[in-house]
Structure formats: C-alpha cells, structure tokens
C-alpha cells in the first residue's frame, strides 16, 4: 500500500497539501483505495479513502500498527553546511539510516551558504525518504547554527563523535549499545580547521578516523552514520 503523512480530524485522517497532490494527481488514487497514513508518531494507520475534495483526501481508519522501523535511539547529526545537492543527499540518507535530528552548522571552511539549503525543501526530502524506508517519524531539521552552538549542545549527549579527516589515529569505536543519546559531527567539503578540531576535543568530543583516504563530505556522513547506527544496535 502507498504511504502518506496526514493529520487527525476527529475519527478520520486527512491527507492534504503536497501529500494530497501526490495521492490524487500522481498516483491517481480515489475513493475505496487503501493507504497507510502516518501522523509523525510511532503509529501507522491502515486507511481507506472515503472522500476526495478539491484540497484533501478524507480517510477512514481500518486498523493501526506500531511502526518497527523508527530509530530506537536518539542519534543527532551535526552536519557542516555543504552545497545543495550534497546536503540534500545527506538528509535523505540520514533519514534512511535512522537519524533523529539533523543540525546544519557553519564552520570555518564551509564553501556553501546556509541559504542554499531551504528548510522546506529539506523537510520534503526527509518526508519522502521516510515513506521510502517506511519509518513514521520525520527527523527534525533544526535551524542552522555555528561551531559554538554545536558545542553548547554537547551536554545533551552520552557521547559526541566527530569525523577527523586528517588523522589515521582516531579513537577506535567499540559498541555504543549503552549510549542512548549520540551526536555525530561531520565537516563540509573543506573539512575542519585545526582550531575547530581542538575545540571539539577540549569540549569532550571523540575524534574518529574513517580511514586513510580523504572522503567527500557526503561519503563521510553516510560512513559515519552507518558505523554509529550499527555499533549502537539501532
């Protein structure tokens, strides 16, 4: 069954806006068709389209299930701002891998500007990725910050890991199964300055090497997120 995000209205679920346009104009679904609708919670609803108006599809709930594909841990990606296609790719893959929140930030060597990555567009990418990987909670896309803002959030986490592109002696990561709140920091196309790396370590972050080769920022993000997801048994 096709998946959508909607909102509750009494005992019905309503699909509207971009999701409705996709339902009606692209997939050409109508009255009587069955769909799965999520409300950005851990429950997915099995529904039947009961009525289609000019602006929405009204659905009757036939059943509900707890979604087993949402992340079990709070893994937050602090991603230095990259060029639009790369950043959008990172948001898509972060959603699929099971990241709870994505925080863009400006670092010293960022090439791109914050304004290149529109919040509405990133949200849409995350929403579509959720439907593809069948998770029902959309990761939060936070407002952009800077290195100081990233460090100020360290206290929220059990462990903070940052990808250090210029070292092959980063700490070896072992099981992260005991950590419930994990932060990942990945640089932009230009990586991090030595001063920024020192600030991260002084604030308690763990330097992690992803190997001897220098990776593209989007490759580093996917590698780091996958590594943490596997080691945390997420």
Beta strands, then each sheet from edge to edge (+ up, - down):
strand 1: 2-5
strand 2: 7-9
strand 3: 12-16
strand 4: 34-38
strand 5: 43-52
strand 6: 56-66
strand 7: 74-80
strand 8: 101-106
strand 9: 140-146
strand 10: 159-163
strand 11: 181-186
strand 12: 206-208
sheet 1: 1+ 4+ 5- 6+ 3- 2+
sheet 2: 9+ 8+ 7+ 11+ 10+ 12+
end
